[in-house]
């Protein structure tokens, strides 16, 4: 299991609400077959974890 630093993620979105909204939307996209934007080394990470890692890496950003 990957430890995703929540404080760093909140800094990326400036809001916990935006973070949860962005991560959930991206996890749904991944569930529907969208390719991940980061490497998943163990191929067993859950969609929510992949979404959070993509946000942390700056691959996904929040737009109004």
N, C-alpha and C positions, 0 to 999 in steps of 0.2 A: 504494500500500500504506500502511496506517495503522500508525503506531508506537504500540503500546499499552504504557504504562509498567507493567512487571511488578511493581515494588516497590509501586506504588499498589494494584494488584489484590490482592497478598498481604495488604496492610493491610485490605482489605475483607473477606477471608475468614479471616484470622489463620492460614492454613496453605496451603502449596503443594499438598498433597494435596487439600484441600477445593476449592481454586481449579480444579484440573484436573478433578476430579469434577464440579463444578458446570458448568464450561464445556462439558465433553463431553456431559453430559446435555442441556444447552440446545441445543447444536449438533445433536444428534439430533432434538430436537423441531422445530427449524427445518427440518431436512432432510425431516421428515415432513409439513411444511406449516403449522406454527404461524407466525402473523404475527410479524414482528420488533417489538420494543417501542421501538425507536429508529429515527430516519430514516436510511436508507441513501442518501446523496446520489448516489453513482456507480452504484448498483445492480449492482455487480460484486464486492462484498465476499463473502468466503467465510463459511460459517456459523460457523466457529470464531471468526473475527474479530468478527462481529456479536455472538456470545455474550459475548466478552470486553468489548466496548464496552458491552453491556447491564449487565454486572457492575460495570464502572467507573462507569456512570451511576447505579448504585443501583437499577436496575429489577429485578434478580434478586438474591436473597439466599439464603444457605445456611441451611437449617433441619434440625435433627435429626429 
